[in-house]
Amino acid sequence: MLRKIDENIFAKTGFTYIYLRNRFRQNRAKERLVDVNSTLIRSLTFFFNFAIMTGADLILENIAPFISLEKGEKDLFVSLLKPDTIPRKKIILQTGDICRYSTFVTQGCLRGYTYDKNGMEHVLNFAPKGWWIADMYSLISQKAGTLNIEALEETEVLKLSKSNQELLYKEIPKFERFFRIIIEKSLVASQERVLDNLSLTAEERYTKFCSKYPSLTEYVPLKQVASYIGVTPEFFSKMRSNLLKKK
């Protein structure tokens, strides 16, 4: 009888021990999971903030040669920027859209292009790291534009909306000078492209492309470079081979 009671007690206490042990292990596993999740969240938050700060530093460096900003002005400007990641080949602006952002590239590359009446594509510009891009006509007039903007690779950008740009003009008037300079540079570049197409050979236009976009010559598709300098891909391939032989 005593042995039977002992066995029952042992069975109950043994069950209790196993139950408590399993609960303890489950709780420890949950704690470890919480710790892992907390660490992951902290890491992601750090890298996200680091990416924003890195982009902010780059855009502030872009502005510095033209206007001088106080710390509070820098903080306000950065607070109005919207960071975004654009997947490779995604089109962020199409013909007929109204351009509502000026876009600054912090990593990667965008390209602007349009189509003629025959459906042929013409690359107008590239925006690698440290460059701005927008459909200037559409952004200023807030009418439907003709420019398409596409990511050549996964691209990190900071976007400034038209409304926030107007707010900047009101709160920090010196930004009117900066964006006036950007617009002037864009107009000069457009006129230069037209004159180059009229007066320079294809080789000379390609040389200017390599000088203007030195970081792009290795990975931009050759057909897009050909479109930019205004020749067919076949002609460009032969011309480039001849140039390489001369070197």
Secondary structure, DSSP 8 states (H G I E B T S, - for coil): -HHHHHHHHHHHHHHHHHHHHHHHHHHHHHHHHHHHHHHHHHHHHHHHHHHHHHHHHHHHHHHTTT----HHHHHHHHHT-EEEEE-TT-EEE-TT-B--EEEEEEESEEEEEEE-TT--EEEEEEEETT-EE--HHHHHH-SB---EEEESS-EEEEEEEHHHHHHHHHH-THHHHHHHHHHHHHHHHHHHHHHHHHHS-HHHHHHHHHHH-TTTTTTS-HHHHHHHHT--HHHHHHHHHHHHHH-
